Amino acid sequence: MWQPLVIMQNGELMPFANARVHPLSLAMAYATTVFEGIRAYRNPQTGAFKIFRLAAHVQRMQTGMKVMRFDRKFELEEVREYLTRLIRANEPDDDVYVRLLVYIEAIGLMATTGPVGFTAAASPRERPKLAETGMSLGVSSWSRLSDNASPPRIKATANYHNARLTQLQAKADGYDGALMLTSAGKVSEAPIACFFMVRDGCLITPGLGSSILESVTRDTIITLYEEATGKAVLQRDVDRSELYFAQEAFLCGTGQEIIPVISIDRLPVGDGAVGPITRMLQKSYFETVRELVPDRHHWLTPV
Ligand SMILES: Cc1ncc(COP(=O)(O)O)c(C=O)c1O
């Protein structure tokens, strides 16, 4: 597997180990960071790399920076140029996962809004093994952050304290992962992925008002499913007890891709095997990101 050679800070490439942020920066002191996890996939036939849904990631990052009142803007073209340079300089021979972090570098008072710096790192990422076998989830006793406290719809590092507590509890309880409920007791999402379930032939996912990240992959799955089946994905509230009625379930995200869920709270999902709709969406997703089918939505950006 290829290894990262260089990392980028504020537009400058440097050896991976040389990246620095001051420990007293606002980024460290008050978690004033917005980030993105982005993938560039290698087409197995041509060897070409293309970044998947860059525009959607940049748009979410821009909104996160706006909500957090950062005093700098990044345009799509600028980010495209940075990431292209970063990926090429690392000479990958397989898929690339890019972490893009934008943060307040200043040492100062909490309401300081700049200067804003950024780091972009490229690394290899294996496909999660659970993508084949499926995973177990437990409903967490930690609640999902709420919109009027620390809005989960933006990708702020501060939100991952909540996610990490949930993940730690899941591990301690012997699950592969967790599902969080909103403060109103409705199903929200997993610590680093969105949730879908199949019930009576319908694909269902909690709505954007259920304290979830505005996930790029969730939007991709909705589009692919609706195009393939001609049926709408139901975006609506899901009660905890409805989880136990699911015939299929899966998590999705840029990093996780599509991971089947085969049990929740130690109860099997359906018959406990990976279901046909989940398999169909996994296939369709990988054909799309690797451009094994035409890029009808202009989701791919050449590196
Ligand atoms: C909390 C959370 N939800 C959902 C997702 C999936 O988001 P996306 O599809 O944009 O990667 C992530 C991914 O990082 C996440 O951290």
The ligand as an ORCA input file, in Angstrom:
! r2SCAN-3c Opt
* xyz 0 1
  C     -21.238     12.372     11.717
  C     -21.136     12.006     10.281
  N     -22.254     11.737      9.607
  C     -22.218     11.406      8.306
  C     -21.026     11.337      7.617
  C     -21.014     11.056      6.156
  O     -20.769     12.265      5.491
  P     -20.216     12.298      4.014
  O     -21.085     11.404      3.248
  O     -20.348     13.714      3.576
  O     -18.812     11.839      4.085
  C     -19.839     11.605      8.274
  C     -18.599     11.515      7.521
  O     -17.573     11.893      7.840
  C     -19.889     11.956      9.644
  O     -18.767     12.241     10.313
*
